[in-house]
Amino acid sequence: MYLSLLVNPKNFGKKTENSSSETTRETSFNFDEYRNVSGKNSDEISDDWLTWFIGFSEGDGAFLVGKDNRLNFVLTQKEIAILNHIHETLDIGRVKTYGPFSRYRVDDQKSMLVLIALFNGNLVLNKRKVQVKKNWLDTLNIEQRNNNVLPTLNNSWISGFIDAEGCFNVTLFKRKAMALGYQVKLRFMIDQKDSLENMLYIKDQLNLFLSHRKLKKGTEGNMHRIESNSFVKAPLIIEYLNKFRLKSKKQYSFDKWVAVYQLVQNKAHLTETGLSEIRKLSKEINLITSVTKKTGDKLN
């Protein structure tokens, strides 16, 4: 099957007499096609890792096609370690450094067919489905699988999305009513452009976020943020990310965020020693954020 795809990619994803209709609806990620094409079994790459990678790619990936109809997939990050991890796990593509940024790129036909097998039918964000169809599938005359896969607290998609676009933050602000005159605020947020419908679904259905707002970030597209700044949601966030751990340096940020949560729960913030420790952890979180956030991203 794999060799035939390389000879004639137009046969890839085509319906046969026994295949299901393109309108078939699914609710869970399906990696059968990917495993058939890549030859990677679940012992080599788990379903949880693949689901995480899809979430990460939907948050940060570029699904491109050049003027010569050459397909490209690109991930750009400040943190080269996460790109090396992806490269080593998938065993395709390459990683190069460009000044303060590094880039993971896949552009050879053989490897692009592997990525198509992975992403086609397994994407969550509507804008990514449109991009993949227009730039990849239509270029190779491959049928789009319209499976209705959704992120839940029982899969790792959100974990990957957080690694790409999430941020943890701790702030202390003056409040006379507090014993030492300061209140601690925990924030957890995800930003994404041109994905309002999907972002609202994530906010409303996953129960991890309290609010949504539109950010003023330039004139191209609409940037939206879903956010939690309440200690009420923190246990749910902690439970999920303890189950599906982050793979980037944001895991360190999350660990320190959890430490602040535990200090406040133990009322350590009402002591000089505890408040000093929270200030220290807050600075460390901000330092990690400066390494993982993209140029131009700010906390508003």
ChimeraX commands (.cxc) that place a marker at each C-alpha (Angstrom):
marker #1 position 0.00,0.00,0.00 radius 0.5
marker #1 position 2.75,2.45,1.00 radius 0.5
marker #1 position 4.75,2.03,-2.19 radius 0.5
marker #1 position 1.66,2.53,-4.32 radius 0.5
marker #1 position 1.04,5.87,-2.63 radius 0.5
marker #1 position 4.51,7.04,-3.49 radius 0.5
marker #1 position 4.07,6.04,-7.12 radius 0.5
marker #1 position 0.65,7.64,-7.45 radius 0.5
marker #1 position -0.38,9.92,-4.57 radius 0.5
marker #1 position -3.69,10.62,-6.33 radius 0.5
marker #1 position -4.80,7.17,-5.16 radius 0.5
marker #1 position -4.17,8.16,-1.55 radius 0.5
marker #1 position -7.46,8.58,0.35 radius 0.5
marker #1 position -9.60,7.71,-2.66 radius 0.5
marker #1 position -12.87,5.93,-1.96 radius 0.5
marker #1 position -13.28,2.33,-2.96 radius 0.5
marker #1 position -16.44,0.29,-3.18 radius 0.5
marker #1 position -15.98,-0.77,0.42 radius 0.5
marker #1 position -14.99,2.61,1.81 radius 0.5
marker #1 position -17.35,4.73,3.86 radius 0.5
marker #1 position -18.80,8.01,2.69 radius 0.5
marker #1 position -16.86,11.22,3.23 radius 0.5
marker #1 position -19.73,12.40,5.42 radius 0.5
marker #1 position -19.15,9.65,8.01 radius 0.5
marker #1 position -18.96,11.28,11.42 radius 0.5
marker #1 position -16.49,10.18,14.08 radius 0.5
marker #1 position -15.94,11.47,17.58 radius 0.5
marker #1 position -12.51,10.02,18.35 radius 0.5
marker #1 position -9.10,10.20,16.72 radius 0.5
marker #1 position -8.30,7.34,14.36 radius 0.5
marker #1 position -4.71,6.55,13.46 radius 0.5
marker #1 position -5.20,3.39,11.38 radius 0.5
marker #1 position -4.33,5.13,8.10 radius 0.5
marker #1 position -1.29,6.79,9.63 radius 0.5
marker #1 position -0.01,3.49,10.97 radius 0.5
marker #1 position -0.58,1.79,7.60 radius 0.5
marker #1 position 1.35,4.48,5.74 radius 0.5
marker #1 position 4.12,5.16,8.27 radius 0.5
marker #1 position 4.64,1.61,9.47 radius 0.5
marker #1 position 4.80,2.94,13.05 radius 0.5
marker #1 position 2.89,0.78,15.53 radius 0.5
marker #1 position 1.52,1.86,18.91 radius 0.5
marker #1 position 4.60,0.53,20.69 radius 0.5
marker #1 position 6.73,3.00,18.73 radius 0.5
marker #1 position 4.37,5.99,18.85 radius 0.5
marker #1 position 1.35,5.92,21.16 radius 0.5
marker #1 position -2.10,7.27,20.30 radius 0.5
marker #1 position -1.70,9.75,23.17 radius 0.5
marker #1 position 1.50,11.11,21.61 radius 0.5
marker #1 position -0.09,11.43,18.16 radius 0.5
marker #1 position -3.13,13.20,19.63 radius 0.5
marker #1 position -0.81,15.57,21.53 radius 0.5
marker #1 position 1.12,16.24,18.31 radius 0.5
marker #1 position -2.08,17.09,16.42 radius 0.5
marker #1 position -3.08,19.56,19.14 radius 0.5
marker #1 position 0.40,21.10,19.06 radius 0.5
marker #1 position 0.36,21.32,15.26 radius 0.5
marker #1 position -3.09,22.90,15.14 radius 0.5
marker #1 position -1.89,25.52,17.58 radius 0.5
marker #1 position 1.43,26.33,15.97 radius 0.5
marker #1 position 1.77,24.59,12.60 radius 0.5
marker #1 position 1.85,25.96,9.07 radius 0.5
marker #1 position 0.20,23.73,6.44 radius 0.5
marker #1 position 1.65,25.13,3.22 radius 0.5
marker #1 position 1.93,24.59,-0.52 radius 0.5
marker #1 position 4.50,26.33,-2.71 radius 0.5
marker #1 position 4.13,27.77,-6.20 radius 0.5
marker #1 position 5.52,24.52,-7.58 radius 0.5
marker #1 position 2.77,22.58,-5.72 radius 0.5
marker #1 position 5.37,21.31,-3.28 radius 0.5
marker #1 position 3.71,20.59,0.06 radius 0.5
marker #1 position 5.27,21.86,3.28 radius 0.5
marker #1 position 4.65,21.49,6.99 radius 0.5
marker #1 position 6.44,23.87,9.36 radius 0.5
marker #1 position 6.61,24.35,13.12 radius 0.5
marker #1 position 8.48,27.40,14.45 radius 0.5
marker #1 position 9.49,27.67,18.11 radius 0.5
marker #1 position 11.98,29.42,20.36 radius 0.5
marker #1 position 12.48,26.11,22.14 radius 0.5
marker #1 position 14.51,23.78,19.92 radius 0.5
marker #1 position 14.19,20.83,22.32 radius 0.5
marker #1 position 10.49,20.29,21.59 radius 0.5
marker #1 position 11.15,20.36,17.83 radius 0.5
marker #1 position 13.97,17.84,18.21 radius 0.5
marker #1 position 11.61,15.63,20.22 radius 0.5
marker #1 position 9.03,15.75,17.42 radius 0.5
marker #1 position 11.67,15.09,14.76 radius 0.5
marker #1 position 13.11,12.11,16.64 radius 0.5
marker #1 position 9.67,10.64,17.38 radius 0.5
marker #1 position 8.20,10.94,13.87 radius 0.5
marker #1 position 11.54,10.17,12.21 radius 0.5
marker #1 position 10.77,12.50,9.31 radius 0.5
marker #1 position 11.66,16.10,8.46 radius 0.5
marker #1 position 14.53,18.19,9.79 radius 0.5
marker #1 position 15.23,20.91,12.37 radius 0.5
marker #1 position 17.24,24.07,11.70 radius 0.5
marker #1 position 17.97,27.15,13.79 radius 0.5
marker #1 position 17.41,30.70,12.55 radius 0.5
marker #1 position 18.72,33.19,15.10 radius 0.5
marker #1 position 16.53,33.04,18.23 radius 0.5
marker #1 position 14.09,30.62,16.59 radius 0.5
marker #1 position 14.22,27.05,15.38 radius 0.5
marker #1 position 12.12,25.45,12.68 radius 0.5
marker #1 position 10.93,21.90,12.06 radius 0.5
marker #1 position 10.15,21.36,8.38 radius 0.5
marker #1 position 8.78,18.46,6.36 radius 0.5
marker #1 position 8.65,18.89,2.57 radius 0.5
marker #1 position 9.55,15.64,0.80 radius 0.5
marker #1 position 6.64,13.79,-0.84 radius 0.5
marker #1 position 7.11,10.52,1.03 radius 0.5
marker #1 position 6.99,12.21,4.44 radius 0.5
marker #1 position 4.16,14.55,3.46 radius 0.5
marker #1 position 1.97,11.54,2.62 radius 0.5
marker #1 position 2.65,10.28,6.14 radius 0.5
marker #1 position 1.49,13.62,7.60 radius 0.5
marker #1 position -1.58,13.67,5.38 radius 0.5
marker #1 position -2.50,10.22,6.66 radius 0.5
marker #1 position -2.13,11.56,10.21 radius 0.5
marker #1 position -3.96,14.88,9.89 radius 0.5
marker #1 position -6.72,14.04,7.39 radius 0.5
marker #1 position -9.82,13.30,9.46 radius 0.5
marker #1 position -8.09,14.04,12.78 radius 0.5
marker #1 position -8.16,17.84,12.86 radius 0.5
marker #1 position -10.25,19.81,15.36 radius 0.5
marker #1 position -9.98,23.47,14.32 radius 0.5
marker #1 position -12.14,24.43,11.36 radius 0.5
marker #1 position -9.47,26.76,9.97 radius 0.5
marker #1 position -6.94,23.92,9.92 radius 0.5
marker #1 position -9.37,21.64,8.09 radius 0.5
marker #1 position -9.78,24.36,5.45 radius 0.5
marker #1 position -6.02,24.90,5.14 radius 0.5
marker #1 position -5.21,21.21,4.81 radius 0.5
marker #1 position -7.95,20.67,2.23 radius 0.5
marker #1 position -6.99,23.68,0.11 radius 0.5
marker #1 position -3.20,23.38,0.32 radius 0.5
marker #1 position -2.62,19.64,0.58 radius 0.5
marker #1 position -5.60,17.50,-0.30 radius 0.5
marker #1 position -6.85,19.48,-3.30 radius 0.5
marker #1 position -3.29,19.72,-4.64 radius 0.5
marker #1 position -2.96,15.92,-4.66 radius 0.5
marker #1 position -6.65,15.23,-5.42 radius 0.5
marker #1 position -7.11,13.43,-2.09 radius 0.5
marker #1 position -10.53,13.16,-0.50 radius 0.5
marker #1 position -11.03,14.94,2.80 radius 0.5
marker #1 position -12.28,12.86,5.72 radius 0.5
marker #1 position -14.89,14.92,7.54 radius 0.5
marker #1 position -14.65,13.19,10.89 radius 0.5
marker #1 position -15.96,15.20,13.81 radius 0.5
marker #1 position -13.10,14.63,16.25 radius 0.5
marker #1 position -13.31,16.65,19.45 radius 0.5
marker #1 position -10.95,17.47,22.30 radius 0.5
marker #1 position -12.00,16.04,25.65 radius 0.5
marker #1 position -10.48,15.66,29.10 radius 0.5
marker #1 position -9.86,12.03,28.16 radius 0.5
marker #1 position -7.47,12.72,25.28 radius 0.5
marker #1 position -4.23,14.67,24.96 radius 0.5
marker #1 position -5.23,17.16,22.24 radius 0.5
marker #1 position -5.60,20.06,24.69 radius 0.5
marker #1 position -2.21,19.23,26.21 radius 0.5
marker #1 position -0.60,19.66,22.79 radius 0.5
marker #1 position -2.60,22.83,22.14 radius 0.5
marker #1 position -1.38,24.24,25.47 radius 0.5
marker #1 position 2.23,23.38,24.62 radius 0.5
marker #1 position 1.78,25.43,21.43 radius 0.5
marker #1 position -0.42,28.32,22.54 radius 0.5
marker #1 position -1.02,28.12,26.30 radius 0.5
marker #1 position 0.44,30.23,29.07 radius 0.5
marker #1 position 0.59,30.06,32.88 radius 0.5
marker #1 position 0.90,33.24,34.91 radius 0.5
marker #1 position 0.98,34.27,38.58 radius 0.5
marker #1 position 0.48,37.89,39.64 radius 0.5
marker #1 position 0.38,39.60,43.03 radius 0.5
marker #1 position -1.64,42.75,43.36 radius 0.5
marker #1 position -2.23,45.07,46.28 radius 0.5
marker #1 position -5.37,44.56,48.32 radius 0.5
marker #1 position -5.75,46.15,51.73 radius 0.5
marker #1 position -8.17,43.48,52.93 radius 0.5
marker #1 position -5.43,40.81,52.79 radius 0.5
marker #1 position -3.26,40.15,55.86 radius 0.5
marker #1 position -0.04,41.29,54.15 radius 0.5
marker #1 position -1.71,43.64,51.69 radius 0.5
marker #1 position -1.37,41.38,48.62 radius 0.5
marker #1 position -3.65,38.95,46.81 radius 0.5
marker #1 position -2.40,36.13,44.57 radius 0.5
marker #1 position -3.97,35.61,41.15 radius 0.5
marker #1 position -3.48,32.42,39.12 radius 0.5
marker #1 position -4.02,32.70,35.38 radius 0.5
marker #1 position -4.13,30.04,32.68 radius 0.5
marker #1 position -4.88,31.09,29.12 radius 0.5
marker #1 position -4.82,29.97,25.50 radius 0.5
marker #1 position -4.73,32.35,22.51 radius 0.5
marker #1 position -5.67,31.47,18.94 radius 0.5
marker #1 position -6.47,33.48,15.81 radius 0.5
marker #1 position -9.57,33.01,13.64 radius 0.5
marker #1 position -10.99,30.11,15.67 radius 0.5
marker #1 position -13.79,31.66,17.72 radius 0.5
marker #1 position -16.25,28.78,17.33 radius 0.5
marker #1 position -13.70,26.15,18.36 radius 0.5
marker #1 position -12.35,28.25,21.22 radius 0.5
marker #1 position -15.85,28.75,22.62 radius 0.5
marker #1 position -16.46,25.01,22.39 radius 0.5
marker #1 position -13.27,24.36,24.37 radius 0.5
marker #1 position -14.27,26.94,26.98 radius 0.5
marker #1 position -17.86,25.76,27.36 radius 0.5
marker #1 position -17.43,21.99,27.13 radius 0.5
marker #1 position -14.15,21.23,28.88 radius 0.5
marker #1 position -14.88,23.21,32.05 radius 0.5
marker #1 position -11.29,24.41,32.40 radius 0.5
marker #1 position -11.90,28.06,31.53 radius 0.5
marker #1 position -14.07,30.86,32.89 radius 0.5
marker #1 position -13.97,33.56,30.24 radius 0.5
marker #1 position -13.40,34.46,26.61 radius 0.5
marker #1 position -12.34,37.76,25.10 radius 0.5
marker #1 position -11.10,39.16,21.86 radius 0.5
marker #1 position -7.58,40.58,21.90 radius 0.5
marker #1 position -6.41,43.58,19.94 radius 0.5
marker #1 position -3.36,42.21,18.16 radius 0.5
marker #1 position -2.77,43.82,14.80 radius 0.5
marker #1 position -5.17,43.97,11.89 radius 0.5
marker #1 position -4.83,40.48,10.42 radius 0.5
marker #1 position -7.50,38.10,11.68 radius 0.5
marker #1 position -9.17,37.99,15.06 radius 0.5
marker #1 position -7.17,36.84,18.09 radius 0.5
marker #1 position -9.26,35.25,20.84 radius 0.5
marker #1 position -8.31,34.21,24.35 radius 0.5
marker #1 position -9.95,31.73,26.68 radius 0.5
marker #1 position -8.82,32.11,30.25 radius 0.5
marker #1 position -9.16,30.95,33.83 radius 0.5
marker #1 position -8.12,33.25,36.66 radius 0.5
marker #1 position -9.93,31.42,39.44 radius 0.5
marker #1 position -8.69,28.98,42.05 radius 0.5
marker #1 position -11.95,27.09,41.50 radius 0.5
marker #1 position -10.79,25.78,38.09 radius 0.5
marker #1 position -7.23,25.03,39.17 radius 0.5
marker #1 position -7.91,21.48,40.48 radius 0.5
marker #1 position -9.46,20.49,37.12 radius 0.5
marker #1 position -6.52,21.93,35.19 radius 0.5
marker #1 position -4.05,20.18,37.48 radius 0.5
marker #1 position -5.87,16.84,37.23 radius 0.5
marker #1 position -5.92,16.98,33.42 radius 0.5
marker #1 position -2.28,18.01,32.99 radius 0.5
marker #1 position -1.11,15.43,35.52 radius 0.5
marker #1 position -2.77,12.83,33.28 radius 0.5
marker #1 position -1.57,14.30,29.97 radius 0.5
marker #1 position 1.72,15.99,30.81 radius 0.5
marker #1 position 3.12,18.83,28.74 radius 0.5
marker #1 position 6.22,18.05,26.67 radius 0.5
marker #1 position 7.74,21.53,26.31 radius 0.5
marker #1 position 9.33,23.79,28.93 radius 0.5
marker #1 position 5.80,24.85,29.81 radius 0.5
marker #1 position 5.71,21.75,32.03 radius 0.5
marker #1 position 8.22,23.52,34.31 radius 0.5
marker #1 position 6.04,26.61,34.28 radius 0.5
marker #1 position 3.00,24.50,35.12 radius 0.5
marker #1 position 4.85,22.77,37.99 radius 0.5
marker #1 position 5.66,26.14,39.55 radius 0.5
marker #1 position 2.08,27.34,38.95 radius 0.5
marker #1 position 0.86,24.27,40.85 radius 0.5
marker #1 position 3.32,25.01,43.65 radius 0.5
marker #1 position 1.82,28.50,44.01 radius 0.5
marker #1 position -1.68,27.01,44.06 radius 0.5
marker #1 position -0.67,24.63,46.86 radius 0.5
marker #1 position 0.98,27.42,48.87 radius 0.5
marker #1 position -2.19,29.50,48.70 radius 0.5
marker #1 position -4.37,26.50,49.58 radius 0.5
marker #1 position -2.18,26.01,52.65 radius 0.5
marker #1 position -2.54,29.74,53.44 radius 0.5
marker #1 position 1.22,30.28,53.11 radius 0.5
marker #1 position 0.47,33.51,51.24 radius 0.5
marker #1 position -0.62,34.98,54.57 radius 0.5
marker #1 position 2.97,34.75,55.87 radius 0.5
marker #1 position 6.03,36.76,54.85 radius 0.5
marker #1 position 7.96,33.59,54.05 radius 0.5
marker #1 position 5.15,32.15,51.93 radius 0.5
marker #1 position 4.58,35.40,50.05 radius 0.5
marker #1 position 8.30,35.67,49.32 radius 0.5
marker #1 position 8.29,32.13,47.90 radius 0.5
marker #1 position 5.30,32.97,45.69 radius 0.5
marker #1 position 7.10,36.06,44.36 radius 0.5
marker #1 position 10.12,33.89,43.53 radius 0.5
marker #1 position 7.99,31.29,41.73 radius 0.5
marker #1 position 6.15,34.03,39.82 radius 0.5
marker #1 position 9.44,35.43,38.49 radius 0.5
marker #1 position 10.57,31.95,37.46 radius 0.5
marker #1 position 7.29,31.37,35.60 radius 0.5
marker #1 position 7.69,34.68,33.78 radius 0.5
marker #1 position 11.24,33.71,32.79 radius 0.5
marker #1 position 10.06,30.41,31.30 radius 0.5
marker #1 position 7.25,32.26,29.51 radius 0.5
marker #1 position 9.80,34.58,27.88 radius 0.5
marker #1 position 11.50,31.50,26.41 radius 0.5
marker #1 position 8.35,29.77,25.19 radius 0.5
marker #1 position 6.12,32.63,24.00 radius 0.5
marker #1 position 6.34,33.81,20.41 radius 0.5
marker #1 position 7.62,37.22,19.36 radius 0.5
marker #1 position 4.88,39.80,19.73 radius 0.5
marker #1 position 2.83,37.77,22.22 radius 0.5
marker #1 position 2.07,39.69,25.39 radius 0.5
marker #1 position 0.06,39.03,28.50 radius 0.5
marker #1 position -2.90,41.42,28.47 radius 0.5
marker link #1:1,2 radius 0.2
marker link #1:2,3 radius 0.2
marker link #1:3,4 radius 0.2
marker link #1:4,5 radius 0.2
marker link #1:5,6 radius 0.2
marker link #1:6,7 radius 0.2
marker link #1:7,8 radius 0.2
marker link #1:8,9 radius 0.2
marker link #1:9,10 radius 0.2
marker link #1:10,11 radius 0.2
marker link #1:11,12 radius 0.2
marker link #1:12,13 radius 0.2
marker link #1:13,14 radius 0.2
marker link #1:14,15 radius 0.2
marker link #1:15,16 radius 0.2
marker link #1:16,17 radius 0.2
marker link #1:17,18 radius 0.2
marker link #1:18,19 radius 0.2
marker link #1:19,20 radius 0.2
marker link #1:20,21 radius 0.2
marker link #1:21,22 radius 0.2
marker link #1:22,23 radius 0.2
marker link #1:23,24 radius 0.2
marker link #1:24,25 radius 0.2
marker link #1:25,26 radius 0.2
marker link #1:26,27 radius 0.2
marker link #1:27,28 radius 0.2
marker link #1:28,29 radius 0.2
marker link #1:29,30 radius 0.2
marker link #1:30,31 radius 0.2
marker link #1:31,32 radius 0.2
marker link #1:32,33 radius 0.2
marker link #1:33,34 radius 0.2
marker link #1:34,35 radius 0.2
marker link #1:35,36 radius 0.2
marker link #1:36,37 radius 0.2
marker link #1:37,38 radius 0.2
marker link #1:38,39 radius 0.2
marker link #1:39,40 radius 0.2
marker link #1:40,41 radius 0.2
marker link #1:41,42 radius 0.2
marker link #1:42,43 radius 0.2
marker link #1:43,44 radius 0.2
marker link #1:44,45 radius 0.2
marker link #1:45,46 radius 0.2
marker link #1:46,47 radius 0.2
marker link #1:47,48 radius 0.2
marker link #1:48,49 radius 0.2
marker link #1:49,50 radius 0.2
marker link #1:50,51 radius 0.2
marker link #1:51,52 radius 0.2
marker link #1:52,53 radius 0.2
marker link #1:53,54 radius 0.2
marker link #1:54,55 radius 0.2
marker link #1:55,56 radius 0.2
marker link #1:56,57 radius 0.2
marker link #1:57,58 radius 0.2
marker link #1:58,59 radius 0.2
marker link #1:59,60 radius 0.2
marker link #1:60,61 radius 0.2
marker link #1:61,62 radius 0.2
marker link #1:62,63 radius 0.2
marker link #1:63,64 radius 0.2
marker link #1:64,65 radius 0.2
marker link #1:65,66 radius 0.2
marker link #1:66,67 radius 0.2
marker link #1:67,68 radius 0.2
marker link #1:68,69 radius 0.2
marker link #1:69,70 radius 0.2
marker link #1:70,71 radius 0.2
marker link #1:71,72 radius 0.2
marker link #1:72,73 radius 0.2
marker link #1:73,74 radius 0.2
marker link #1:74,75 radius 0.2
marker link #1:75,76 radius 0.2
marker link #1:76,77 radius 0.2
marker link #1:77,78 radius 0.2
marker link #1:78,79 radius 0.2
marker link #1:79,80 radius 0.2
marker link #1:80,81 radius 0.2
marker link #1:81,82 radius 0.2
marker link #1:82,83 radius 0.2
marker link #1:83,84 radius 0.2
marker link #1:84,85 radius 0.2
marker link #1:85,86 radius 0.2
marker link #1:86,87 radius 0.2
marker link #1:87,88 radius 0.2
marker link #1:88,89 radius 0.2
marker link #1:89,90 radius 0.2
marker link #1:90,91 radius 0.2
marker link #1:91,92 radius 0.2
marker link #1:92,93 radius 0.2
marker link #1:93,94 radius 0.2
marker link #1:94,95 radius 0.2
marker link #1:95,96 radius 0.2
marker link #1:96,97 radius 0.2
marker link #1:97,98 radius 0.2
marker link #1:98,99 radius 0.2
marker link #1:99,100 radius 0.2
marker link #1:100,101 radius 0.2
marker link #1:101,102 radius 0.2
marker link #1:102,103 radius 0.2
marker link #1:103,104 radius 0.2
marker link #1:104,105 radius 0.2
marker link #1:105,106 radius 0.2
marker link #1:106,107 radius 0.2
marker link #1:107,108 radius 0.2
marker link #1:108,109 radius 0.2
marker link #1:109,110 radius 0.2
marker link #1:110,111 radius 0.2
marker link #1:111,112 radius 0.2
marker link #1:112,113 radius 0.2
marker link #1:113,114 radius 0.2
marker link #1:114,115 radius 0.2
marker link #1:115,116 radius 0.2
marker link #1:116,117 radius 0.2
marker link #1:117,118 radius 0.2
marker link #1:118,119 radius 0.2
marker link #1:119,120 radius 0.2
marker link #1:120,121 radius 0.2
marker link #1:121,122 radius 0.2
marker link #1:122,123 radius 0.2
marker link #1:123,124 radius 0.2
marker link #1:124,125 radius 0.2
marker link #1:125,126 radius 0.2
marker link #1:126,127 radius 0.2
marker link #1:127,128 radius 0.2
marker link #1:128,129 radius 0.2
marker link #1:129,130 radius 0.2
marker link #1:130,131 radius 0.2
marker link #1:131,132 radius 0.2
marker link #1:132,133 radius 0.2
marker link #1:133,134 radius 0.2
marker link #1:134,135 radius 0.2
marker link #1:135,136 radius 0.2
marker link #1:136,137 radius 0.2
marker link #1:137,138 radius 0.2
marker link #1:138,139 radius 0.2
marker link #1:139,140 radius 0.2
marker link #1:140,141 radius 0.2
marker link #1:141,142 radius 0.2
marker link #1:142,143 radius 0.2
marker link #1:143,144 radius 0.2
marker link #1:144,145 radius 0.2
marker link #1:145,146 radius 0.2
marker link #1:146,147 radius 0.2
marker link #1:147,148 radius 0.2
marker link #1:148,149 radius 0.2
marker link #1:149,150 radius 0.2
marker link #1:150,151 radius 0.2
marker link #1:151,152 radius 0.2
marker link #1:152,153 radius 0.2
marker link #1:153,154 radius 0.2
marker link #1:154,155 radius 0.2
marker link #1:155,156 radius 0.2
marker link #1:156,157 radius 0.2
marker link #1:157,158 radius 0.2
marker link #1:158,159 radius 0.2
marker link #1:159,160 radius 0.2
marker link #1:160,161 radius 0.2
marker link #1:161,162 radius 0.2
marker link #1:162,163 radius 0.2
marker link #1:163,164 radius 0.2
marker link #1:164,165 radius 0.2
marker link #1:165,166 radius 0.2
marker link #1:166,167 radius 0.2
marker link #1:167,168 radius 0.2
marker link #1:168,169 radius 0.2
marker link #1:169,170 radius 0.2
marker link #1:170,171 radius 0.2
marker link #1:171,172 radius 0.2
marker link #1:172,173 radius 0.2
marker link #1:173,174 radius 0.2
marker link #1:174,175 radius 0.2
marker link #1:175,176 radius 0.2
marker link #1:176,177 radius 0.2
marker link #1:177,178 radius 0.2
marker link #1:178,179 radius 0.2
marker link #1:179,180 radius 0.2
marker link #1:180,181 radius 0.2
marker link #1:181,182 radius 0.2
marker link #1:182,183 radius 0.2
marker link #1:183,184 radius 0.2
marker link #1:184,185 radius 0.2
marker link #1:185,186 radius 0.2
marker link #1:186,187 radius 0.2
marker link #1:187,188 radius 0.2
marker link #1:188,189 radius 0.2
marker link #1:189,190 radius 0.2
marker link #1:190,191 radius 0.2
marker link #1:191,192 radius 0.2
marker link #1:192,193 radius 0.2
marker link #1:193,194 radius 0.2
marker link #1:194,195 radius 0.2
marker link #1:195,196 radius 0.2
marker link #1:196,197 radius 0.2
marker link #1:197,198 radius 0.2
marker link #1:198,199 radius 0.2
marker link #1:199,200 radius 0.2
marker link #1:200,201 radius 0.2
marker link #1:201,202 radius 0.2
marker link #1:202,203 radius 0.2
marker link #1:203,204 radius 0.2
marker link #1:204,205 radius 0.2
marker link #1:205,206 radius 0.2
marker link #1:206,207 radius 0.2
marker link #1:207,208 radius 0.2
marker link #1:208,209 radius 0.2
marker link #1:209,210 radius 0.2
marker link #1:210,211 radius 0.2
marker link #1:211,212 radius 0.2
marker link #1:212,213 radius 0.2
marker link #1:213,214 radius 0.2
marker link #1:214,215 radius 0.2
marker link #1:215,216 radius 0.2
marker link #1:216,217 radius 0.2
marker link #1:217,218 radius 0.2
marker link #1:218,219 radius 0.2
marker link #1:219,220 radius 0.2
marker link #1:220,221 radius 0.2
marker link #1:221,222 radius 0.2
marker link #1:222,223 radius 0.2
marker link #1:223,224 radius 0.2
marker link #1:224,225 radius 0.2
marker link #1:225,226 radius 0.2
marker link #1:226,227 radius 0.2
marker link #1:227,228 radius 0.2
marker link #1:228,229 radius 0.2
marker link #1:229,230 radius 0.2
marker link #1:230,231 radius 0.2
marker link #1:231,232 radius 0.2
marker link #1:232,233 radius 0.2
marker link #1:233,234 radius 0.2
marker link #1:234,235 radius 0.2
marker link #1:235,236 radius 0.2
marker link #1:236,237 radius 0.2
marker link #1:237,238 radius 0.2
marker link #1:238,239 radius 0.2
marker link #1:239,240 radius 0.2
marker link #1:240,241 radius 0.2
marker link #1:241,242 radius 0.2
marker link #1:242,243 radius 0.2
marker link #1:243,244 radius 0.2
marker link #1:244,245 radius 0.2
marker link #1:245,246 radius 0.2
marker link #1:246,247 radius 0.2
marker link #1:247,248 radius 0.2
marker link #1:248,249 radius 0.2
marker link #1:249,250 radius 0.2
marker link #1:250,251 radius 0.2
marker link #1:251,252 radius 0.2
marker link #1:252,253 radius 0.2
marker link #1:253,254 radius 0.2
marker link #1:254,255 radius 0.2
marker link #1:255,256 radius 0.2
marker link #1:256,257 radius 0.2
marker link #1:257,258 radius 0.2
marker link #1:258,259 radius 0.2
marker link #1:259,260 radius 0.2
marker link #1:260,261 radius 0.2
marker link #1:261,262 radius 0.2
marker link #1:262,263 radius 0.2
marker link #1:263,264 radius 0.2
marker link #1:264,265 radius 0.2
marker link #1:265,266 radius 0.2
marker link #1:266,267 radius 0.2
marker link #1:267,268 radius 0.2
marker link #1:268,269 radius 0.2
marker link #1:269,270 radius 0.2
marker link #1:270,271 radius 0.2
marker link #1:271,272 radius 0.2
marker link #1:272,273 radius 0.2
marker link #1:273,274 radius 0.2
marker link #1:274,275 radius 0.2
marker link #1:275,276 radius 0.2
marker link #1:276,277 radius 0.2
marker link #1:277,278 radius 0.2
marker link #1:278,279 radius 0.2
marker link #1:279,280 radius 0.2
marker link #1:280,281 radius 0.2
marker link #1:281,282 radius 0.2
marker link #1:282,283 radius 0.2
marker link #1:283,284 radius 0.2
marker link #1:284,285 radius 0.2
marker link #1:285,286 radius 0.2
marker link #1:286,287 radius 0.2
marker link #1:287,288 radius 0.2
marker link #1:288,289 radius 0.2
marker link #1:289,290 radius 0.2
marker link #1:290,291 radius 0.2
marker link #1:291,292 radius 0.2
marker link #1:292,293 radius 0.2
marker link #1:293,294 radius 0.2
marker link #1:294,295 radius 0.2
marker link #1:295,296 radius 0.2
marker link #1:296,297 radius 0.2
marker link #1:297,298 radius 0.2
marker link #1:298,299 radius 0.2
marker link #1:299,300 radius 0.2
view
